[in-house]
Amino acid sequence: MKPQYLVAILFGIALYWIFFLYKPFLMSITIASLLAMSTLNIQNFFEDKLRSKLFASIVTSLLLTVLFFGPFAYIIASLTSVLNSIDQQTINSFERYIQNVFLNPPEFLVFAKPYLKEAISSIDFQNLAKQAVGLTTKIGGFSVGFLKNAFLIIIFYFFVNYYK
């Protein structure tokens, strides 16, 4: 075997393992690179004003964090806390309200009262509460994953801006 073929095979194997090593981070690196390209003028502005590439990269990364990822994190945290605050009393009062609306419909829906009684009897509010708790768990898991990815994107964004 020629030495060139051996080097090419070893290079191909090394590329495969490098790809395998960085595979979990490739999407974050790609997003950070695209964000860095789109905010290049802001980075250049801060470099001119601060006269330091390091401080300009820090300020740009903080600005991106506050303006872009801050609202998403706030929405997810607020939604999770609202869903976690649902207790048995809230479920019972909601059940009573729905039953009252269905059993005493407005005048123009009186003809549907028997059908509404049948529909309300088939609703299991305890099962709905269990599903809401399951949904809260899923939202919590997604929010943790989102925050992890957002943190990685900000870190890679900083390095892309600093070493551009």
N, C-alpha and C positions, 0 to 999 in steps of 0.2 A: 504494500500500500504506500502511496506517495505521501510525504509529510503534509502536503497541502490539503489532502483529503482528511487526514487525521485532525488537522487544525480546524477545518471547516466543520467536521462532525462535533468536535469539542465545543466550538463556538455556538453551534446550533443547540447543543444540550445546555450550555450555560444560559443562552437566551430563553430557553423553555423554563428553566428553574428561576430565572430572574422574573419572568412574567408570572409564574406561579407564586413567587414571593410577594410581588406588588399587586396582584390581582384584586385584593380587597380595597386597595387605595386608588385604583386607576380612575374610577368615576369621580372621586373627590379631587384628584389632581387635575382631571380634565375640566371640571367645573371651576376650580380655582384659576386655572390658566385662562379660561374664557372670561371670567370676571376681571382678571388682571388686564387682559387686552381691552375690555370695554371701559375700564376706568383708568386707562393709561394717562389721559389728560389730567385727571385729578392727582394722580401720583406725581406727574411732572410739575404741577402747580405747587404741591407741598414740598417737593425737592427744591424748587427755586426759592420758596419763602423760608424754609427751615435750613437750607444749605447742608442737609444731611440725609443720606439715603436711608439710614436706619430709622431716624425719627419720622421721616415721610412715610415709610412703610408701616410703622406702628400706627401713625395717625390715620392712614388710609384704611388699615385693617380694622381699627376701632370704629371708624365711620361706617364701614360696610357692616360690621356687626350690629351696631345700633340701628341703622336705617333699614337693613334688609332682614336680618335674622331675629332681631328683637321683637317685632310684632308677631312673627310666627310663634316664637317661644311663648309670648304672652297669651296668645289665643289658645294654644294647646294647654298651657297651665290653667287658664281660667276654665276651659271646658272640662278638664279633668276634675278640678275642685268642685264645680257645680254638680257633676255627675256623682262625685263621692259624697256630697252633702244630702243626697236623697235618703230619707229614712222611712220607717214604716208608717209614721203618722202622715207624711206627705203622700205616700201611696194610698193610704186609706181615704184621705180627703179628696184626692183625685178620683178615686173609684166612686165615692159618693156623688161628686159633681157630675161625672159621666152618666151615672145611673139616673140622676135627677134630670139631666138634659134629655136622655133617651126615653124616660118614662113620662115626662111632661113636655112633649115636643111643642113647638110653636103651632099656631092655628093652621097654617098652610101645610103642616106635615101630620095632622091628626090621622089621616087615612093610613099612614105608615106605622102607626103605634104598635100593632101586633108584630110587625116585622122587626121593629126596633127592640121590642121586649125579647124576642128570640135571639137577636144579635147580641144584646147585652148579656144574656145568660151564658153565651158561649165564650165570653172573654174571661181569661184567667189572669187576674191582675198580679198574682204572686209570681206566675211564670214571666210576665212582662218585667217585673222587678228583677228577677234573676237574669234576664237577658240584658237589662240595663247595667247590672253589675259586670256581666261578661263583656259588654261593650266598653265599659270604663277600663277594664283590664287591658283590652286590646288597644285602646287609645293611649293608655299609659305606656305600653310597650312600644307603640309607634313613636310616641313623643321622645322616649329615651333614645331610640334609634336615630330619630331626626336630630336631636341635640348632639349626639355623637358625630354624625356626619357633618353637621354645621360647624362643630369645633374643628374637625379635620380640614374642612374647606377653608376656614379662616387661617389655620396654621399654614397650609400650603399656599394660600393667597399671599400671606406675608412673605414667604420665601420666594415666590415667583416675583413679587414686586421688588424685593431686596436684591435679588440676583439677576434682574432683567438686563 
